[in-house]
Amino acid sequence: MLKELNIQNYALFNFVKVDFPSNLSIITGETGSGKSILLGALSLLLGQRAESDLVNDKAKKCIVEGVFISDSEELKNFFSQNDLDYGAEITIRREVSPEGKSRAFINDTPVTLVQLKAVTSRLIDIHSQHENLLLNESEFQLSVLDAYASHKTTITEYRKKFLRYKSVAKELDELVNKETESAKEKDYLEFQLKEMLDANLVEGEEKTMEEELEFLTHSEQIKEILVISGGVIKSGDANVISLLSEVKNKLSSIASYNPKLGELLERLNAAIIELKDMGAEVEFLEEKINFDSERVSFLTEKLEFLYHLFHKHHVKTIGELLKIRNGIDERLNSISSLENSIVKLTGEKETLHKQLKNLAENISAGRGKTIPVLQSEIQKNLVLLGMPDAQFKIEIKPTGDFGNYGTDAVKFLFSANKGKELREVEKVASGGELSRVMLVIKSLIAKYTELPAIIFDEIDSGVSGKVAGQVGELVLKISKSMQVMMITHLPQIASRGNAHFLVYKENENNKTVTRIKELSAGERIEEIARMISSGKPGASALKTASELLEGK
């Protein structure tokens, strides 16, 4: 319920503080007094767009604050999910700067408008005449039927699974499309991967093979030169080692005459040893060298295949090819994972479909049982509201597909006059008739909804006399199940309130301001008498007003 409303610097309100009771509050005032401004301020709390022209004094910001009381489990869960502090009292505040920028707070924590609307939509409903158009909407009609059927738990479970079903179906469609697009890519990727696997890639191997092929290609020339070189070093008639050995012998005979000669002898001896080693190495290499045509063919073919892969993938090394191969492998694994995901999601979709079918059938069955009772109650209450010949029927048909509310389509059919064909309510009901139908529906489902408060804004148009009294009784009945605030011009309805608030204008410092106050018992008599009279109330009007209040 709305316990307290504070308004500062909003339109014609300088400062207003109103404490509302938990049952029926009546709000009256002359045309243009500011009742719509009061609703506008409340609408800000419900997330309506803020405008800079709403700020009265441009030197200060506008503040609208409501204190609500609620013990809704649904709200507790929402607060928990959104990291908001929950308490028995919930303070909602909206601030609007002179430039029109607004901020919203829940229990002093800044929130987005989406969060604000999510909370306040669970706390209060403003029902004005234009809201009667909801009667045209299938979703509203289904929600009425479901509220009266009292199967909220089943509906909640159905919607939860339906949202998951839609999400799974969408994801599955996307994956199937991806799989179709990936089919050709998969074949090509597998071909590329096979090429690279067939190449037996080893990082850096291309350089080793190029060097080996170069060596084998010139093996005969190398062998010939090595034979000649070996002969020069140690095998020929006048080889280098023999000649240097003679020099060594001669130097040995004179080395004792000078230290320098001894050093030369040592160096020469070292050179002979090195040459002998070189000669042996040359001999060894020459013996090992054999031209291998098969090996040349193998290396040539493998290098040509490597060069083909280099060119194809725009790289220069096997290392780069290996990176591409790893990427192809990852992509193929991804495609394989895609197939697994499709299998998994297909199974989940089928399971959800069965669950939804069962839940939808239960919901439809509940609606079917409820329709005759609800139709009868609506028709009976319409008679009380001055529509004795009214006929009301709820038509329900299967849609054949899952929707937000199950698998049913509903139509509210109506006729105000005897003998007239029943048609969709919006096509045949007048504005006043729509108001009464909606009021009856709200009265019947009030006790089944968890909404703690509702505001009726002049939905009593088109009624008067005894019917107005019946409307008052119906509103009073609703207030037994929830907090009701009603803006009205009818004294019969105004007299039903547990509390009565007057919205009025007065001048203050040469400026018009709007105020609101709770009326005392005597002031209520005067206000209701004013509503009865066309001018200043006389004794008769005051007496009638007193009788109306006494008869509540």
PLY file of the C-alpha trace (Angstrom):
ply
format ascii 1.0
element vertex 552
property float x
property float y
property float z
element edge 551
property int vertex1
property int vertex2
end_header
0.00 0.00 0.00
0.94 3.64 -0.45
1.47 4.90 3.09
2.78 8.38 2.38
3.22 10.70 -0.61
5.53 13.74 -0.59
5.66 16.21 -3.50
8.03 19.17 -3.74
8.25 21.78 -6.48
6.11 19.82 -8.97
3.91 21.93 -11.30
1.54 23.91 -9.00
2.54 21.95 -5.88
5.09 23.74 -3.68
5.06 21.14 -0.96
2.50 18.41 -0.30
2.51 15.56 2.22
-0.35 13.07 2.25
-0.83 10.06 4.53
-3.19 7.50 3.00
-5.18 4.87 4.95
-5.03 1.21 3.94
-8.62 1.01 2.67
-10.65 3.49 0.55
-9.48 7.07 0.04
-11.67 9.49 -1.92
-10.07 12.40 -3.79
-12.28 15.23 -5.01
-11.89 18.80 -6.19
-13.31 21.20 -8.70
-12.39 20.85 -12.35
-8.90 22.29 -12.85
-8.03 22.16 -9.17
-5.02 19.92 -9.78
-6.20 16.31 -9.42
-4.51 15.42 -12.71
-1.31 17.05 -11.40
-1.47 14.76 -8.38
-1.73 11.76 -10.71
1.13 13.15 -12.80
3.35 13.25 -9.74
2.42 9.65 -8.90
3.11 8.67 -12.51
6.70 9.88 -12.07
7.12 7.21 -9.38
5.82 4.66 -11.88
8.58 5.61 -14.33
6.84 8.15 -16.55
9.12 10.41 -18.57
10.19 13.57 -16.75
9.84 17.00 -18.39
11.61 20.21 -17.38
8.35 22.18 -17.49
7.11 20.15 -14.52
9.64 21.91 -12.29
7.89 24.91 -10.76
10.77 26.88 -9.20
13.69 26.65 -11.65
16.13 27.37 -8.84
15.35 24.03 -7.19
14.81 20.46 -8.22
11.49 18.67 -8.15
11.13 15.71 -5.78
8.34 13.14 -5.64
8.62 10.49 -2.94
6.33 7.65 -2.00
6.57 5.36 1.02
5.05 1.94 0.34
4.43 -1.07 2.56
4.73 -4.53 1.05
5.66 -8.06 2.13
5.54 -9.54 -1.39
7.88 -12.50 -1.89
8.13 -11.54 -5.54
9.43 -8.10 -4.57
11.85 -9.59 -2.06
13.29 -11.78 -4.80
13.55 -8.80 -7.17
15.37 -6.72 -4.53
17.77 -9.59 -3.88
18.48 -10.14 -7.58
19.16 -6.42 -8.09
21.28 -5.88 -4.94
18.70 -3.57 -3.36
18.05 -3.27 0.37
14.62 -4.64 1.24
12.52 -3.54 4.19
8.88 -3.57 5.27
8.76 0.05 4.11
9.96 0.81 0.59
10.80 4.42 -0.24
10.62 5.34 -3.91
12.00 8.75 -4.91
12.22 10.57 -8.22
14.21 13.79 -8.62
13.95 16.08 -11.63
16.42 18.90 -12.24
15.34 22.27 -13.73
16.91 21.05 -17.01
14.63 18.00 -17.04
17.25 15.43 -16.06
15.88 12.87 -13.66
17.21 10.35 -11.17
15.39 7.52 -9.44
16.06 5.95 -6.04
14.75 2.93 -4.18
15.55 3.05 -0.46
18.16 5.73 -1.30
19.93 3.46 -3.82
20.12 4.90 -7.39
18.24 2.72 -9.89
17.38 2.74 -13.58
13.89 3.55 -14.83
13.54 -0.09 -15.86
14.18 -1.17 -12.26
11.89 1.57 -10.96
9.02 0.43 -13.19
9.62 -3.20 -12.24
9.18 -2.35 -8.55
6.33 0.19 -8.70
4.31 -1.95 -11.13
4.15 -4.47 -8.27
3.07 -1.81 -5.77
0.39 0.34 -7.37
-1.79 0.61 -10.47
-3.28 3.83 -11.85
-6.52 3.02 -13.64
-7.93 5.88 -15.70
-10.66 5.98 -18.33
-8.22 5.30 -21.17
-7.16 2.11 -19.36
-10.59 0.71 -20.24
-9.07 0.07 -23.65
-7.18 -2.80 -22.00
-10.43 -4.70 -22.32
-9.63 -4.97 -26.04
-6.33 -6.71 -25.44
-6.14 -10.49 -25.44
-3.31 -10.54 -22.89
-5.35 -8.52 -20.39
-8.37 -10.75 -20.93
-6.26 -13.85 -20.32
-4.71 -12.29 -17.20
-8.20 -11.62 -15.82
-9.22 -15.22 -16.45
-6.02 -16.55 -14.90
-6.31 -14.33 -11.82
-9.82 -15.65 -11.19
-8.70 -19.23 -11.89
-6.06 -18.89 -9.15
-3.40 -20.92 -10.98
-0.59 -18.38 -10.71
1.99 -21.05 -9.79
1.23 -23.01 -12.97
1.30 -19.83 -15.09
4.63 -18.79 -13.54
6.15 -22.22 -14.22
4.77 -22.20 -17.77
6.20 -18.75 -18.55
9.58 -19.68 -17.12
9.74 -22.77 -19.32
8.28 -20.88 -22.30
11.02 -18.25 -22.09
13.62 -21.03 -21.97
11.85 -22.81 -24.84
11.99 -19.66 -27.00
15.64 -19.11 -26.08
16.53 -22.73 -26.91
14.55 -22.64 -30.18
16.27 -19.41 -31.24
19.73 -20.71 -30.32
19.00 -24.00 -32.08
17.92 -22.23 -35.28
21.10 -20.15 -35.21
23.26 -23.25 -34.70
21.49 -25.17 -37.47
22.04 -22.22 -39.83
25.68 -22.11 -38.79
25.97 -25.84 -39.34
24.52 -25.48 -42.85
26.94 -22.67 -43.62
29.80 -24.68 -42.11
29.15 -27.86 -44.13
31.13 -26.72 -47.19
33.73 -25.06 -45.02
34.17 -28.29 -43.08
34.98 -30.28 -46.24
37.49 -27.68 -47.35
39.09 -27.45 -43.89
39.40 -31.23 -43.69
41.10 -31.23 -47.11
43.53 -28.54 -45.97
44.27 -30.38 -42.74
44.92 -33.64 -44.64
47.36 -31.81 -46.94
49.34 -30.55 -43.96
49.24 -33.89 -42.14
50.45 -35.64 -45.32
53.35 -33.18 -45.45
54.60 -34.42 -42.04
55.54 -30.89 -41.06
58.48 -30.39 -38.70
59.33 -26.83 -37.76
62.61 -25.65 -39.37
62.91 -28.78 -41.54
62.71 -26.85 -44.80
66.18 -25.34 -44.30
67.78 -28.73 -43.50
66.20 -30.32 -46.58
67.26 -27.46 -48.84
70.84 -27.80 -47.64
70.81 -31.59 -48.09
69.34 -31.32 -51.59
71.93 -28.70 -52.52
74.70 -31.02 -51.30
73.34 -34.10 -53.10
72.81 -32.20 -56.32
76.55 -31.27 -56.37
77.85 -34.53 -54.86
79.93 -35.60 -57.88
81.66 -32.25 -58.11
82.26 -32.28 -54.35
83.66 -35.85 -54.44
86.02 -34.98 -57.29
87.37 -31.92 -55.49
87.76 -33.82 -52.23
89.83 -36.55 -54.03
92.09 -33.89 -55.49
92.31 -32.08 -52.16
93.16 -35.32 -50.32
95.92 -36.03 -52.79
97.42 -32.57 -52.34
97.28 -32.85 -48.56
98.63 -36.37 -47.97
98.39 -38.86 -50.88
100.24 -37.43 -53.88
103.91 -37.84 -54.76
104.63 -34.34 -53.61
101.90 -33.88 -51.01
101.87 -30.98 -48.61
102.46 -33.10 -45.50
105.61 -34.75 -47.01
107.04 -31.40 -48.04
106.36 -29.85 -44.66
107.89 -32.90 -42.92
111.14 -32.24 -44.82
111.03 -28.60 -43.70
110.44 -29.77 -40.13
113.50 -32.06 -40.24
115.71 -29.24 -41.49
114.40 -26.79 -38.86
115.03 -29.36 -36.14
118.73 -29.33 -36.95
119.04 -25.60 -36.33
116.33 -24.95 -33.73
118.83 -24.94 -30.84
120.62 -21.88 -32.23
117.78 -19.47 -31.65
114.57 -19.50 -29.56
112.63 -18.07 -32.49
113.59 -21.09 -34.61
112.27 -23.35 -31.85
108.93 -21.49 -31.91
108.72 -21.86 -35.70
109.38 -25.58 -35.36
106.54 -25.95 -32.84
104.13 -24.06 -35.08
105.15 -26.15 -38.10
104.65 -29.35 -36.12
101.15 -28.19 -35.10
100.35 -27.36 -38.75
101.45 -30.85 -39.87
99.20 -32.42 -37.20
96.24 -30.22 -38.31
96.89 -31.10 -41.98
96.97 -34.79 -41.18
93.62 -34.40 -39.40
92.21 -32.43 -42.34
93.46 -35.05 -44.76
91.72 -37.77 -42.77
88.49 -35.71 -42.68
88.64 -35.10 -46.44
89.20 -38.79 -46.98
86.29 -39.67 -44.70
83.92 -37.21 -46.43
84.96 -38.40 -49.85
84.26 -42.02 -48.95
80.82 -41.10 -47.53
79.66 -39.15 -50.55
77.46 -41.15 -52.87
74.91 -39.71 -55.23
71.40 -40.95 -54.17
68.89 -40.29 -56.93
65.96 -41.60 -54.84
66.83 -39.27 -51.98
67.14 -36.35 -54.41
63.69 -37.18 -55.85
62.19 -37.45 -52.36
63.65 -34.13 -51.20
62.71 -32.39 -54.44
59.10 -33.57 -54.25
58.72 -32.75 -50.57
60.20 -29.28 -50.97
58.02 -28.58 -54.01
54.95 -29.61 -51.95
56.11 -27.37 -49.11
56.61 -24.44 -51.52
53.09 -25.11 -52.83
51.71 -24.90 -49.27
53.77 -21.75 -48.60
52.30 -20.09 -51.67
48.77 -21.31 -50.99
48.70 -20.02 -47.41
50.86 -16.94 -48.06
53.62 -17.92 -45.61
57.37 -18.51 -45.79
58.12 -21.10 -43.10
56.88 -24.43 -41.76
56.43 -22.72 -38.37
53.82 -20.41 -39.92
52.16 -23.39 -41.62
51.93 -25.17 -38.26
50.10 -22.15 -36.78
47.61 -22.28 -39.65
47.22 -26.04 -39.17
46.44 -25.49 -35.47
43.86 -22.86 -36.44
42.20 -25.28 -38.89
42.18 -27.95 -36.20
40.50 -25.55 -33.75
37.90 -24.54 -36.35
37.08 -28.19 -37.09
36.76 -28.87 -33.35
34.41 -25.89 -33.15
32.27 -27.32 -35.96
32.27 -30.68 -34.22
31.25 -28.95 -30.98
28.47 -27.22 -32.95
27.07 -30.59 -33.93
27.17 -31.77 -30.31
25.42 -28.59 -29.16
22.68 -29.11 -31.77
22.06 -32.63 -30.50
21.95 -31.39 -26.90
19.64 -28.43 -27.63
17.35 -30.57 -29.78
16.89 -32.89 -26.83
16.23 -29.99 -24.45
13.72 -28.44 -26.86
11.80 -31.70 -27.14
11.70 -32.07 -23.35
10.51 -28.46 -22.90
7.88 -28.97 -25.60
6.39 -31.91 -23.67
6.50 -29.99 -20.39
4.88 -26.91 -21.95
2.19 -29.04 -23.56
1.26 -30.55 -20.19
1.31 -27.17 -18.42
-0.72 -25.52 -21.19
-3.33 -28.27 -21.00
-3.61 -27.76 -17.22
-3.94 -24.00 -17.70
-6.61 -24.45 -20.38
-8.52 -26.86 -18.15
-8.42 -24.36 -15.27
-9.69 -21.61 -17.54
-12.46 -23.83 -18.83
-13.72 -24.46 -15.29
-13.46 -20.77 -14.38
-15.24 -19.25 -17.39
-18.87 -20.13 -16.43
-18.37 -18.83 -12.87
-16.64 -15.61 -13.97
-19.21 -14.94 -16.71
-22.04 -15.33 -14.18
-20.36 -13.04 -11.61
-19.65 -10.33 -14.18
-23.18 -10.41 -15.53
-24.68 -10.34 -12.01
-22.59 -7.29 -11.04
-23.43 -5.48 -14.30
-27.08 -5.78 -13.37
-26.30 -4.11 -10.04
-24.61 -1.28 -11.94
-27.74 -0.47 -13.92
-27.33 -2.81 -16.88
-30.17 -5.34 -16.38
-30.09 -6.61 -19.96
-26.33 -6.91 -20.21
-24.92 -10.18 -21.47
-21.28 -11.14 -21.07
-19.55 -14.16 -22.51
-15.95 -15.37 -22.54
-15.01 -17.23 -25.70
-11.88 -19.38 -25.62
-10.25 -21.18 -28.55
-6.98 -23.10 -28.96
-4.31 -21.33 -30.99
-2.37 -24.48 -31.81
0.89 -22.93 -30.72
2.61 -21.84 -27.52
2.35 -18.19 -26.49
3.09 -16.09 -23.41
-0.19 -17.17 -21.85
-0.42 -20.77 -23.05
-2.18 -22.09 -26.12
-5.50 -20.26 -25.78
-6.99 -17.21 -27.49
-9.70 -15.40 -25.53
-12.39 -12.91 -26.49
-14.67 -10.97 -24.15
-18.07 -10.72 -25.84
-20.69 -8.23 -24.71
-24.14 -6.90 -25.39
-25.81 -4.17 -23.34
-29.25 -4.73 -24.83
-31.58 -7.68 -24.98
-31.80 -9.38 -28.34
-28.56 -7.90 -29.62
-25.80 -10.13 -30.89
-22.83 -10.62 -28.57
-19.71 -9.03 -30.07
-16.21 -8.05 -28.93
-16.66 -5.73 -25.97
-14.68 -2.85 -27.52
-16.89 -2.84 -30.62
-20.27 -2.50 -28.89
-19.74 -0.95 -25.43
-19.95 2.80 -24.87
-17.41 4.63 -22.74
-19.61 4.43 -19.66
-20.36 0.76 -20.27
-16.66 0.00 -20.68
-15.97 1.73 -17.37
-18.57 -0.35 -15.58
-17.39 -3.62 -17.15
-13.81 -2.84 -16.16
-14.83 -1.85 -12.63
-16.73 -5.12 -12.21
-13.74 -7.11 -13.46
-11.34 -5.26 -11.15
-13.65 -5.87 -8.20
-13.83 -9.59 -8.92
-10.09 -10.19 -9.35
-8.90 -7.79 -6.61
-8.67 -10.48 -3.96
-6.78 -12.83 -6.32
-4.02 -10.36 -7.22
-1.03 -9.44 -5.10
-1.17 -5.80 -6.20
-1.49 -3.86 -2.91
-2.91 -0.57 -4.23
-4.96 0.87 -7.08
-6.00 4.39 -8.07
-9.25 4.88 -10.02
-9.24 8.12 -11.96
-12.82 9.19 -12.74
-13.86 5.81 -14.15
-17.38 6.60 -12.94
-18.23 8.58 -16.09
-21.64 7.93 -17.57
-23.28 6.85 -14.30
-25.49 8.65 -11.81
-28.22 8.17 -9.24
-28.69 4.66 -7.88
-26.06 3.21 -10.23
-23.51 5.66 -8.83
-24.30 4.33 -5.37
-23.73 0.78 -6.60
-20.39 1.85 -8.11
-19.48 3.26 -4.70
-20.37 -0.03 -3.03
-18.31 -1.95 -5.57
-15.28 0.26 -5.00
-15.75 -0.14 -1.27
-15.81 -3.92 -1.78
-12.49 -3.77 -3.68
-10.96 -1.79 -0.81
-11.56 -4.76 1.49
-8.90 -6.66 -0.48
-6.52 -3.85 -1.43
-5.86 -0.16 -0.90
-8.02 1.99 -3.19
-7.76 5.68 -4.01
-10.55 7.04 -6.18
-10.86 10.38 -7.90
-14.55 11.10 -8.42
-17.13 13.81 -9.15
-20.04 11.78 -7.78
-21.25 12.41 -4.22
-22.69 8.88 -3.93
-19.18 7.46 -4.44
-17.39 10.14 -2.41
-19.52 9.28 0.61
-18.23 5.69 0.62
-14.65 6.60 1.48
-12.87 5.80 4.72
-10.93 9.02 4.20
-11.65 12.02 1.97
-9.01 14.32 0.46
-9.73 17.63 -1.22
-7.52 19.08 -3.96
-7.87 22.85 -4.24
-6.13 25.98 -5.46
-5.29 29.18 -3.62
-3.10 32.24 -4.13
0.20 32.55 -2.31
2.54 35.51 -2.87
0.68 36.43 -6.07
1.07 32.88 -7.40
-1.48 30.11 -7.78
-0.61 26.95 -5.87
-2.38 23.62 -5.51
-2.88 22.03 -2.13
-4.41 18.83 -0.82
-5.85 18.18 2.62
-7.76 15.46 4.43
-11.25 16.62 5.31
-12.75 16.44 8.74
-16.26 15.03 9.26
-17.82 18.47 8.96
-15.73 19.43 5.93
-16.76 16.17 4.23
-20.41 17.11 4.59
-19.72 20.51 3.01
-17.66 19.02 0.14
-20.24 16.36 -0.70
-22.99 18.98 -0.50
-20.99 21.10 -2.95
-20.80 18.11 -5.30
-24.59 17.71 -5.05
-25.34 21.41 -5.64
-24.68 23.45 -8.72
-23.66 26.43 -6.60
-23.17 27.13 -2.91
-24.77 24.22 -1.02
-28.00 24.93 0.79
-29.60 23.22 3.74
-31.15 20.51 1.55
-27.83 19.62 -0.02
-26.11 19.58 3.38
-28.81 17.29 4.74
-28.49 14.92 1.76
-24.73 14.91 2.14
-25.03 14.04 5.82
-27.48 11.22 5.00
-25.14 9.84 2.33
-22.27 9.73 4.81
-24.39 8.16 7.53
-25.58 5.47 5.11
-22.12 4.30 4.12
0 1
1 2
2 3
3 4
4 5
5 6
6 7
7 8
8 9
9 10
10 11
11 12
12 13
13 14
14 15
15 16
16 17
17 18
18 19
19 20
20 21
21 22
22 23
23 24
24 25
25 26
26 27
27 28
28 29
29 30
30 31
31 32
32 33
33 34
34 35
35 36
36 37
37 38
38 39
39 40
40 41
41 42
42 43
43 44
44 45
45 46
46 47
47 48
48 49
49 50
50 51
51 52
52 53
53 54
54 55
55 56
56 57
57 58
58 59
59 60
60 61
61 62
62 63
63 64
64 65
65 66
66 67
67 68
68 69
69 70
70 71
71 72
72 73
73 74
74 75
75 76
76 77
77 78
78 79
79 80
80 81
81 82
82 83
83 84
84 85
85 86
86 87
87 88
88 89
89 90
90 91
91 92
92 93
93 94
94 95
95 96
96 97
97 98
98 99
99 100
100 101
101 102
102 103
103 104
104 105
105 106
106 107
107 108
108 109
109 110
110 111
111 112
112 113
113 114
114 115
115 116
116 117
117 118
118 119
119 120
120 121
121 122
122 123
123 124
124 125
125 126
126 127
127 128
128 129
129 130
130 131
131 132
132 133
133 134
134 135
135 136
136 137
137 138
138 139
139 140
140 141
141 142
142 143
143 144
144 145
145 146
146 147
147 148
148 149
149 150
150 151
151 152
152 153
153 154
154 155
155 156
156 157
157 158
158 159
159 160
160 161
161 162
162 163
163 164
164 165
165 166
166 167
167 168
168 169
169 170
170 171
171 172
172 173
173 174
174 175
175 176
176 177
177 178
178 179
179 180
180 181
181 182
182 183
183 184
184 185
185 186
186 187
187 188
188 189
189 190
190 191
191 192
192 193
193 194
194 195
195 196
196 197
197 198
198 199
199 200
200 201
201 202
202 203
203 204
204 205
205 206
206 207
207 208
208 209
209 210
210 211
211 212
212 213
213 214
214 215
215 216
216 217
217 218
218 219
219 220
220 221
221 222
222 223
223 224
224 225
225 226
226 227
227 228
228 229
229 230
230 231
231 232
232 233
233 234
234 235
235 236
236 237
237 238
238 239
239 240
240 241
241 242
242 243
243 244
244 245
245 246
246 247
247 248
248 249
249 250
250 251
251 252
252 253
253 254
254 255
255 256
256 257
257 258
258 259
259 260
260 261
261 262
262 263
263 264
264 265
265 266
266 267
267 268
268 269
269 270
270 271
271 272
272 273
273 274
274 275
275 276
276 277
277 278
278 279
279 280
280 281
281 282
282 283
283 284
284 285
285 286
286 287
287 288
288 289
289 290
290 291
291 292
292 293
293 294
294 295
295 296
296 297
297 298
298 299
299 300
300 301
301 302
302 303
303 304
304 305
305 306
306 307
307 308
308 309
309 310
310 311
311 312
312 313
313 314
314 315
315 316
316 317
317 318
318 319
319 320
320 321
321 322
322 323
323 324
324 325
325 326
326 327
327 328
328 329
329 330
330 331
331 332
332 333
333 334
334 335
335 336
336 337
337 338
338 339
339 340
340 341
341 342
342 343
343 344
344 345
345 346
346 347
347 348
348 349
349 350
350 351
351 352
352 353
353 354
354 355
355 356
356 357
357 358
358 359
359 360
360 361
361 362
362 363
363 364
364 365
365 366
366 367
367 368
368 369
369 370
370 371
371 372
372 373
373 374
374 375
375 376
376 377
377 378
378 379
379 380
380 381
381 382
382 383
383 384
384 385
385 386
386 387
387 388
388 389
389 390
390 391
391 392
392 393
393 394
394 395
395 396
396 397
397 398
398 399
399 400
400 401
401 402
402 403
403 404
404 405
405 406
406 407
407 408
408 409
409 410
410 411
411 412
412 413
413 414
414 415
415 416
416 417
417 418
418 419
419 420
420 421
421 422
422 423
423 424
424 425
425 426
426 427
427 428
428 429
429 430
430 431
431 432
432 433
433 434
434 435
435 436
436 437
437 438
438 439
439 440
440 441
441 442
442 443
443 444
444 445
445 446
446 447
447 448
448 449
449 450
450 451
451 452
452 453
453 454
454 455
455 456
456 457
457 458
458 459
459 460
460 461
461 462
462 463
463 464
464 465
465 466
466 467
467 468
468 469
469 470
470 471
471 472
472 473
473 474
474 475
475 476
476 477
477 478
478 479
479 480
480 481
481 482
482 483
483 484
484 485
485 486
486 487
487 488
488 489
489 490
490 491
491 492
492 493
493 494
494 495
495 496
496 497
497 498
498 499
499 500
500 501
501 502
502 503
503 504
504 505
505 506
506 507
507 508
508 509
509 510
510 511
511 512
512 513
513 514
514 515
515 516
516 517
517 518
518 519
519 520
520 521
521 522
522 523
523 524
524 525
525 526
526 527
527 528
528 529
529 530
530 531
531 532
532 533
533 534
534 535
535 536
536 537
537 538
538 539
539 540
540 541
541 542
542 543
543 544
544 545
545 546
546 547
547 548
548 549
549 550
550 551
